[in-house]
């Protein structure tokens, strides 16, 4: 739901901030976990339904607070594999998308962190179209709230969403504070209670922010690598010119420290660009001393792109070289292709503030998830 009222959106508050909110009202701090459970575990956005709060408190909350989430504009479900896609309105003229990917024993929600993206990766249409603004904490955690309410519970009464990946539109580490707060909410025991293994942040490699993240969070890490050397990565991921591969890998090693977790390196397969036997052996050498696993992602072409996806034969050969050299490798299966919900196919609408001469909305396609 959208609102222009000058009220506190409770989805923007951490648990400690929620406690302060209630103590400022003259209430006890335990009201915070009570309300958390109503919002996140019960999917309630109506204060009148919060029956363990007094009538006076409920009336006060209706005056000064709200539970405001992104508004569903469109929802689609793939007939091929059950993938769900939602178009969400976050403010006037701006739409984002999120995707739910069902799997064996798990359900993964891919959420966005920004409206558009400023990184200009050459294979990503979102990055080509521009950047509007960061999403608020409420707009990030609100995606999980909306999807959870839409999907409901499984036959055993359990939540269908078991994993969240910050891999939609935008670079999460360029919206650091809001993303970290939203991920903390995802893992809060009074909220969704997800483990750090089930929340993944994907970055193109903003090294200083990655080091900062290591100080405040231990969610799982994925890195959009896409090339085994700086010369090629400079073309595909321009951020590499500022934070080259060596600096990025050192930051990844600092992030995991002595933890046994691996960093997931995402590698989109581009025909004749980064998919040769030589590239595969370069990648093996590059990641030799890094706790790594590799996700090979078949490229999904979009209008005006110069790239094509590598053939299945080439992808298989690339994968086999990595695996024969003890590098754990998975080829990402394309999901939701019939509803344009596959990697690189998500469509949002961004009022691009980086191109002042364009006042009309431009259609964008999300980053690799």
N, C-alpha and C positions, 0 to 999 in steps of 0.2 A: 504494500500500500504506500502511496505517496502523500506527503503532507507538507504544507507551508507554515503550519503553526509553530510558534516559538516555544517549543517544548523540548525537554531533554529526551533524546532517543536512548533508551536504556541499552540498546545493542552496542552503543559506543563505549560502554563502561566495563572496565575490568571488575573482578570481584571486589578488590580492595576499594576501587572507586565507587562501586555500588554500596559497599558498607558505609563509606563516607557520605554518600548521598542520603542514606536513611538516617544516619546519626545527625546529619544537619537538619533533618525533619523532626528530630526529637524521638526517633524510633531506635530500637535496638539493632545492632549490627547483624544479628541473625536473620533479619529480614532479607538480606542480600542473597544467601543461599536458597532461601525459600522462593524468592522471585526468579533466581537463576533456574531452579528446577521447573517452575511453571513455563518459563520462556523456552528453554532449550530442550528439556527432557519431555515436556508435555506438548510443546508446540503451541502454547497459548499466547495470544496477543490482545486479549480482552481482560482488563483488570477486574471486572466484575466476576470473572470465572475463577479468580484466585481466592478460593473460599477460606483459606487459613489466614487471610489478612482481614483486619477489622473493616467494617463498612466505612468508617471515617477515613481510614488510610486509603482504601480503594477510591473513594471520592476525591481525595487529595491527589492521588496519582493521576487520575483522569484530567485534573486541572493542569498539572505541571509536567507530566511525562507522557511518553508514547513508546510503542514498540513498532518501529517503522522499518519495513523491509523493502527490497526492490520489488517492483510489480511485474508479474508475468504478462508478457505481451503475446508470446506464442510458445507452444509446447509441441514437440514432435517425438514419436517413438519409432525406432527402426524396426521394420518387419523382419529384417535379416538376422539381427543379433540382440535386440532388446535395448540398444543404446537409446538414452533419452537426451534431448537437447531442449534447452529453454532460452528464449530471448527475454531479457529483463530490462526494464526501464529504470534508470537510476536518477535521472533528472531530465528536464526538458531538452529534447533533442539528442540525448545520449542513450544508447542501448549497449548492453554487454551480453555475452552468452556464457552459459555453463553447460557441462556435459556430464551425465552419469553413465558409467561404463560397468555393466554387470559382468561378473566373472565367477569362476568356480570357487565358492566359499568366501567371496569378497565382493564388495561393491565400491567402486572408486568414483569420487566426485572431483571433477576438474574445475577449479574456480579462477577467476580473474582478480588482478590486483590494481590495474590501472585502466582508464579509458584511453585506448590507443597505446602507443609505445614510441619512445624516442630513440631507440637503439639502431634503427635502420639496417637490420640484418637483411641481406640481399635476397634470401629465400623466403622471407616472411612478409605477407601482405600487410598485416597490421603495422609493422615497422615502416612500411613505405607510405602509409596514409597519414601518419602524424600522431600527435599526442594532445589530449585535452586536459586531464587532471588525474591525480591519485584518487582511488576509491577510499572512502572512509572505512573505519573499522566496522561500522554497522553494515555497510554495503558488502563487505567481504564475508563476515560471519552470517550476514543475512542471506547470502547465496546458499549456505548450508541449511539454514532455517527453512528457506523456501523449498529446496529440494527434498528435505526430510519430511516436510508436511505433504508435499505432492506424492511422494513415494509410499509414505505410510510405513507399516511394519510387515515383516515377513510372517508366514503362517505360525511360527513359534513365538511371535510377539517381540522379535528383536528388530532393531533398526536395520534398514537395508544398507545404509551407507556405513562402510567400515573403514574406508581410507579417504583421505583428502589430499589432493596434489595441487600446489600453487603453480600451475603450468598453463593458465589461460592467457588472456590478454595482459600485456605489460611485463615489466621487469620487477619482481617482488622486492628486491633489495633497494630499489629506488623509491619505494614507498615503505621504508623500513619500520617506522613506529607503528603505523596502522596494521601492517602485515603481522608483525610480531605479536601485537595485542590480540589480533584475531586468532592467530595460531594458539596463543595461550588460552583463549576462550575455548577453542576446540578441545584442548587437553585438560581443561579444568574438570575435576571430579563432579562438580555440581552442574556442569554444562553437558558436553558430549562425552567427556572422559576418554577421548582417543589417546592411545599411547604414542610416544615420540616416534616409534617405528611406523606408525600409520598416518603420519602427517609429513609430507615431503615438500620442500621448497626447491624450485628449479630456478637457477640463475645463469645468465650469460657470462658472469664472471666479474662482478663489481667487487674487487679484492678488498678494499678497506671496509666495505659494508659486510663482507663475508667474515672478516676478522672480528668485526663488532658483533655479528650474530653469534659467533662462537662463545662470546662472553655472556650471552643472555638466553641462549636457546640450544637445544640439542635435537631438533627435529632432523629427519632424514634429509640428505642433500643430493640433489641432481644438478648436473652441470651441462649446459648446452655447448658441447665441444665442436662437433661437426667438421673438424679438420685436424690432421696430425702435426701440422707445422704452422709457424707464424705467418709465412707468406700467404698461404691459402686462407687461413683463418682471418687474416686482415681483410680479405675480400668478402668473406661470408658473414663475419661478425666484426664490424668495425670497432667495437669496444676493445678488441684485442690489441689495437694499436696503443691503447692506454695501459692495459693490463695484459701483457703477453702471456703465452701459455706457461712458461716456467714460473712466473709469479702466481698464476692461477693455481697450478698444481701444488705449489708450496702452501698456499692458503688452504687448499683442500686437505692436505695432510695435517695442517694445524687444526683444522676444524674437527676432524675425527680423533686426533690425538692417539691415545692408546686404546681407544674403543675398537672393537673388532668389526664394526660396521664398515661396509664398503660405500664409496661414493658412486652413484650411478652417472655414467657419462652418456649423454644423448648424442646420437650421430645420425643425422638425416642423410639418406642415401641419394646422391645426385649423380645422374648418369654422366660419365666422362669428366666429372669434376673432382670428386673425393673418394671414388669407389674402386680404384685400381689395386692390384696385388701389392704394388709398392706402398700405397697409402696404408694398406692393412698392416704390413710389416713395420711401417713407421709408427703406427698406433700402438702396436705391441711393444716396441722399444720405449715409446713415450710413457706408457703406463706401467712399465715393468716394476717400479718400486712404489706404486701408488695402490692403496687398497681400493680396487676398482671393479666394477662390472659395467658392461656396455649394453646399451639399448640401441639397436639398429632400427631406424625409423624410415619406412618407405615414404618417399616424398609424394605428397598429394598436390598436383599442379593446380594453379588458380589462374584466372584471366590475366594476361599480360606478362606472366612469368617467363623467364628465359630458360628455366630448368625443366628437366624431365626426371622421372624416377628411374633408378637403376633397375635392370631386369632382375627377375627372381633368381636366375642362375648366378648373376654377379653378386647379389646380396648373399646367397648361400655360400659362394666361394669366399667372400670377405669374412663371413661369420666363421667358417671352418678354419681359416688361418688364425683368427683370434683364439678360438677354442683349442686348437692344436698347440697353442703357445700358452696354455693355462690361464687364459683371460675369459672369465665368465661372460657369456654373450647371449643375449636374447634378441630375436627379431620381433619387433612390435607388430602385432596383427592390426590391420586396418579395421576400425570399428565405425559403425554409423555412416558408412559412405552413402547409403541411399537417402539420408536426410541431411547431407552435407555437414556431418558432425565428426568427420575424421580429422586427423592431425592436419592443421593448416587450412581447414575448410570452414571454421566457424565464422559467421557473419554478424557483425555488430554495426552500430551507427555512431560515428564519432564526430562531434563538432570540433574540428581541428583548430586549436588555438595557436599552433606553431606556424600556420600558413594564413597570415592576416588577410590576404587578398581573397581567400575562399570563405565565404560566409554560409555556404550551403553545406548540408550534411554530406559526408562521404561514407561509402560503404567499405568496411574493413573485414579482414580475415584474421583470425586469432593466430597467436604464436604456436609453436610446437608444444603439444602436451603429451 
